[in-house]
């Protein structure tokens, strides 16, 4: 797919799209109308997760996967935009695995608290 317009005509409920298509028999002509289904295979092997499940930690994207009732595992992931409020994850999360959405920021801070350290807020004592 080369281009799909982000706007839909409110009167006709149509949109414009540009795509490279096979037209060996010449049946397709310029400015023709068609009813089509767009299938994007670029995310075919991806898992879609809510956008709030992905946390950025020092340039690394993390998703927390629930292993048991109160056990979670941080996994590094690569994401790509998907639809609405979801992102596509190409690896490291399998279909059916539960990911943390609400509370994932808290898990991130707990995971990284060692690297934050107590030295972040130290103030030098006043000089005498």
N, C-alpha and C positions, 0 to 999 in steps of 0.2 A: 504494500500500500504506500503510495507516494504522499497522499494528503487526504485528510477528511476534515471538512470545515467544522469548527467548533460550534457554529450557530445552526439552528434548525429554523427554517421558515415557519412562522406560527400559522400562516394561512394554509399552506400545502403540506406541512409536517414532513418536508423533504430537506435534504442537505446535499451539498456538492462533494464529490470525491474524485480523486485522480488515482488511477492504478495502472500498472502494467499488466495487460491481459493478452492471452493468445487469441488471435483473430485470423486463423488460417483460411477460413472460408469467406472472410470479408463481411460477415453478417452484422458486425458492430460498426456503427457510423458515428460521426461526431455529433455531439449534443443530443444523443438518444437518451431516453429515460429508461430506467431499469429498476426492478425491485431486487435487492441483493442482500446477502448476509455476508458480513465481513468476519473472517476467521483469522485471528492473529496467532500464528504459530510461534512467535518469538518467546512467548511465555508458556509454551506447551508443557514444559517440564517444571513449571514453577508452582509454588504454593502461594495463594493469596492470603494475606493477613491484614488485620486492621492497622492503619498507619500508626496509631498510638502504641502498638506492640513493639515498634522499632525504636531503640534508644541509640543515640550517638555518644560514644565515649572515647574521647581523645582521637577523633577521626576514624574510629571503628564503629560499624553498625552492629548492634547486639539485639538478639531476641531471647527472651527467657522462656524456656520450654518446661512445662510441668512434668516432673518425673513421677511424683507420688503426691499424696494429700498435702504435704508441707515441704516438698523438696523440688527445687528448680535448678535448671542448668542454663548458664549463659552460653549462647552460641553466636559466633561471628557469622554474619551473613552479608551477601551482596543483594541489593534491592534494585528494582526498576519500577517506574510508575506503572500503575495498572488502571483500575477504574474507581471512580468516586473516592471513597476514603480508605482505599486499600492499596497495598504495595505488593509486588511480586517478589518472591524470594526464590532464587534459582537453585539453592542447595542448602543442606544442613537442617532443614525442617521438612519432615515428611507429611503427606496428607494424613489428617486424623490426629496429629499431635496437637496438644493444647498449648497455646501460647498465652502469656500474661499480657493483658492490656491495661486495665486499671491497676495501678500499683507497680508497673514496670519501672517507673522512674525511681521509686523507693528501692527496688531491688538493685538498680544500677548504682545508686549511692552507697548501698550496703556493700556491693561488690568492690567498689572503688575507694572505700573509706581509708584503706591502708595507704593508697597513693595520694590521697588528699592530705593526710597527716595533720598532726596538731600544730605544726610549725606555720601553718598558713596565716594564723592570726596573732602570732607572737609579737609583742611590742617590747622594744628595748627599755630597760629600766632607766629612770631619769638619772642624769649625771649629777654628781654631788659637787 
